[in-house]
Amino acid sequence: MSGTITLLVGTTKGAFLLSSDDRETWAIRGPFCDGAGINHMTGDPETGAIWAGGGGDWDGAGVWRSTDGGETWTVSKLSGGQREAWIAENPDFAAQVGAEPGPPAAFSGEIDAVWSLKRANGALYAGAKPANLYVSKDNGETWERNGAFADFPERDQWNPGAAGLTMHTIVTDPERPEKMWLGVSAAGVFATEDAGAHWERRNRLSNAEACEEHHHPAAPRGGDTGHCVHNIVRAPGNSGDLLYQQNHHGVYRSRDGGRSWDDITEGLPSTFGFPMGVHPREPDTIWTLPLNGDAIGRYPPDAKAAVYRSSNGGENWEALRDGLPQENCFFTVLRQAMSTDTADPAGVYFGTNSGSIFASKDEGDTWAEIARHLPTVLCVEVFEPAN
């Protein structure tokens, strides 16, 4: 392996950067971004720029940017939060504690937080809560809302998940910039093939006629996978429209860009989980981390951590446990908290709500805890700047 790998780690108390030249020894820096909750991060390998998206009801939505490896950050506010109203209503007390109003934000009252980021096609994309898509053509300084998605038919019938109606996943195709996929909880998978001018929902099961009805509102029904998609990944290179998703009720594969989905959950210990990873060169090699269930704790089955790997597109699965806690393990791994690098063999990384980062430099065969006692980890993204 040559070059430095940096893990972009978003947490409930700011962003952290974990860097290594050998995937053995890791340096940790942070917290950054004013200690704000950071839901997702991304970077531009060509320029080295890093972005972090987050915020919440109190602070409003924001995207932070660093162009010097994390030494300094600037924030672009997409919306103001309850903080602005509190300052206006309590100017004397606000002045006493040093709270000053921020500049006007273009989308105040429209969104509460940024949940996902994607750098692609010379633009920066941001997915928000409530679910909307924004694009910046100037590296995150100014933003425009995607009108076609905002005006999607029957939008008022979408049902928010437990975390609200969130756009948590943005997937692009480097070879075909007009294509993009979005994951929204709990409205499902959406796709465009004309750079966002039009969108369509893509949640149909490949064996729709055999779809069983379930009592849980997020479960498959009516021939669909269930609209509470948790994460989407696209297979690498020229693999075409091969997608995988971890859903609230299973893991699914699509070979046609989401037009139909195969249920590949068989062989996993549960149907519930959040993250997915895909190999940087092998489109049929994927990873996921199952949790025991929605309402029974959301921790590894039997309190024994395992990442599950498939080398044939989900037809078979194997449990990878070496180096992971095998008793009294009650952590949760959230939807954006797993990522892979491009080394050979590929590295796999995940973070936990208990503040640990685990890394494997042999594609999941063995694991090491490379950080602990961080705040709740919301995202882990690999960043490999060009040399």
N, C-alpha and C positions, 0 to 999 in steps of 0.2 A: 504494500500500500504506500502511495506517495501523497503528500499534501495533508492539509489539516482538515479534519472533520469537526464541525461545530453542531451541537444539538441546540436547537432553538426551543426553549422550554417556557411555556406560558403557565402561570400559576395564578392563584387567587390574590397574590400579593406582589405582582409584578412579573417581569420577564427575567429569565436567567440564560446565560450562555455557557455551555459545557464544551470545551475544546480539547482535542487530542491529536497528536501526530502518529500515534501507534495503536490506538484503540485499547491501550492498557492503562495509561495514566491520564487522568482528566483534570483540567483546571476549570474551576467554577467561578463565574462572575455574576454579579447582580445583588439585589434586585434592581431592575431598571423600570422605566415608564411610570415614574412617580408612585410606584407601589400599587398601581391600578390592577384590577383583575384583567388578565390577558387570556382571552379564549383561544387565540390562534396566532401563528407567526409564519412568515415566509421570507425568502431572500432571493436576490438576483445574483446568480453565480458570475455573470459577466462583470458587473460593477461592484459587487460586494455589499450592496445596500441590503438592509434588513428592515422588515416591517413587523409590527405587532398590533393586533386588533383586539379591542375589548371595550371596557366600560361597564355601565350598568344604570339602574334607575336613578341613582344619586348623582353620578358624575356625567351621565350621558355617554354617547358612543364616540369613540376616537380611534385613530390609527396613528401610532408612533413610528418614526423613521430614524434610522441611524445610517450614516454613510461613512463612519469611521470605525467599524468593527464593534460598535456598542459603547464607545467612549462617551458620545453625546447623542441626545435624542431630541427630536422636535415632534410635536403632536398636531395633527389635523383633526379638529373636532367636527364630527358629522352632526351631532345633536347635543343640545344642552340638557341637563337632567334636573332633578329636584333641587340640586344645589343652587342653581341660578334663581329659582323662585324663592328659596329660603333667604338668599342674600338680599333680594329685592324687598322682601317682607321684613327683614331684620337688619337694616343697614348698619346701625350702631354696634350691635353685637358682632356682626360679621367683620366690621373694621377692627374691633378689639382682638379678634383671633386671627387677623390677617387674611381673611377670605375676600378675594376680589372677584367681581364678575368676569366671566370669560367673553371673548369676542362672539358675535352672533354666529350661530351654526345653521347651515342651510336646511337641515332636516330635523330640526327640533320639533317635538311632538309627533314625529313620524316613526322614529326608531329609538330603541333603548340601548342597544349594544351592537358591536361588531362581533360576529361569531366565526367567520371564516375569511381567509385571504388566499389569493392565488395570483402569482405573477406569470403572465403569459401574453404572447403576441404583442409585446411592447406596451402592455397595459397592466394595471393593477386592479384586481376585482375584489370586492368585499361583499360578503353575505351577512345579513343583519337579522336582528330580532326586533319586531316582527319581520317575517320573511320578506326581504327585498334584496335586490342585487344592485350594487353600485359599481361604477367604473371610473378610474382615474387615468388620464392620459399624460399627467405631469408628475408621475412618481409619488402620488399620494397627497399632493398639495390641495387639489380641488377635485370634486366628485360630481358625477351625474347619476341619476337613478335610471335603471332600465325600465322604460315605460311599458314595454310589451309584457314583462313579467308582472309589473305592478298592476296591470289591467287584465290579468289572466281571468278568463271566464270562471264563474262560480267560486271565485276566491273567498267570498264571504262564507262559504260552506266548509272551508278547511278547519280542521280541529287541532288546536295546539297540543303538543305533548306536555310532559310534566315540567319541562323547562321553558314552556311557551312555544310559540310558533317560530322556530328558528331555522335559518338557512345555514347549516353547519358544514356542508361539503360543496366544494367547487372543483370540478374535474375538467381538464382540457386535453386536447390532442395536439401535441407539438407539431405534427405533420399536417394537420388540417385545422387551421385556426378558426374556421367557421363553426366548428363543433364544440359543444360544451354541455356538461351535465351538472345538475344541481341536486343536492339532497336536502329535503325539508322535513322536519318533524313537526306535525304529523300529516303531511300532505303528499309525500312520496318523492319519486324521482321525476325530474323534468329535463328535457333535452331541447337543444336548438341545433339546427344545421345551417343557419344563415346569420351567425354572429350575433344572436340575440334579438333579431327582428321578430321572430315568432318562436313560441315554445309549445311543447306538448308533454302531457303526462305519460310516463312509461313505467307501469307497474304490473303489467299482465303476466301471470304465470304461464309457462310453456305448456303445462298440463292443466289448463284452466278448468276443463270439464271435470277433473277429478278433485277439484278444490273442496275441502270440507269446511263447513261453517263452524266457527269458534265463538265462544262467549266473550272473550276478551276483545275490546274495541280495536286494538292494534293488530290483531291476528289476521291471517289470510281470510278473505271472504270475497264472494262475487267474482272469483277468478283472478283476483289481485294478490300480490305478495303481502298486503297490509301496508298501510301508508306511513307507518312510523319507521322509516329507514334511519339507521344510526350512522352509517358510514359507507362511502363508495370509494373504490379504487379502480383505476384503469390499468390493464396489463401494459407492459412497456413496448417500445419500439414499433415495429410494423405489425403488431398483433391485431390491428383493426379495431373493431368495436367490442373487444372482450372486456367486460366489466364484472366486478364482484361487489356484493354488498352484505354487510351485517345488518340484519333487521331486528326489530323488537322480538320477532318470533322465528328466527332462523337465519341461515347463511344461504345466499343465492348467487348464481352465475348467469350472466347473459352474454351470448356470442353475437348478438345483433344490436348492440348499442342500447339495450334496455327495452327493446320492443317485446321481448319475452324473457322470462327468468326461470331457470332450473333450480329447484330446491336441492342444495347439496349439504344439508344439515346432518344427514345420516352419518354416524361415526363420531359425532361430537357428543359430549356429555350433557349438553343442554341446548336449548334453542335461543337462549338469551345471551347477549354480549354487546359490546360497543365497537372496539377497534378492528381494523383489518390492515394487513401489510401485503405488498406484492413484491416479488423478486425483481431486481432491476434489469435482468436479461432473460429470465425464464418465465414466460407468461402463465404457465400452469403451476407455478410454485407460489403459494400464499400462506399467510399466517393469520390466526385470530386467537383471542383469549376469552374463552367462554366463562360466563358467570352463572351462578346457580339459578337465578330467576328474578323476575320483576319484583315481586312482593315478598320474597323470602331472604332478603339481605343484599343481593347484588354483589356477592363475593365468590371466589373460586369454589367449585363443587367440592364438598367434603373439607373445605378450608385448606386445600392443597393446590398451590399455584401450578399452572401448566399452560404453556403456549402450544397450540395445536397447529401443525404444519401439514399441508397437502402438496404433493409433487405432481399431481395429475388433475389439477383443476377442481378439486373437491370431491373426486370419486372415492378417495380414501384419505384418512387422517391419522396422524401419529402424535402422541403426547410428548412434549419436550419439557422435562422437569429438572434436569441436572443444574444445580446452582440456584434453584428457586425454592422458596420456603414451602415445606411439606407438612407443616402442622400449624394450627392456630393462625392461618392466613386469612384475613378478613378485608383485604383491600379491594378497591374497585379500580379498574382501568377504564378511563372514559374514552369517548368516541374518537378524539383527535390525538390520543396519547400513544400511538404506535407509528413507527416509521422505519425505513430501511435505507442503507447507504449503497453506493455503487462499487464498493471494493470487491475483491475476489479472494476468498469467499465473501458473500454479502454479510453486512452487519444488520442486526435487527435490534430495535430499542423500544422500550415502553416505560411509561411513568405511571405512578399510582396516586390515589387520593390521600395516601399516608405519607407522601413526600419522598418516595424513592424513585430512582431511575435504574432500570436494569438493562444490561447490554449483552449481546451475543456477537462475537466476531466470527462465528462458524455456522451462520444461518440457523441458529436456534438450538444446535446440539448441546451447547453449554452456555451458562449465564453467569454474570457477575453483577453485583450491586455497585454502581459507580457513583451514586450520590444518595444521600438520605437526609431526612429532617428538612427537606424543602417544604414550602407550603403545598397545599393541594395542587397536584399537577393536572392541568387542563389540556395541554398539548405538548407533543414532542415531534419536532420536524428536523430532519437532517438537512444541513446546509454545507455544501461543498463548493467553495468559491473556485473559479478557474485559476489555474496557476499562471 
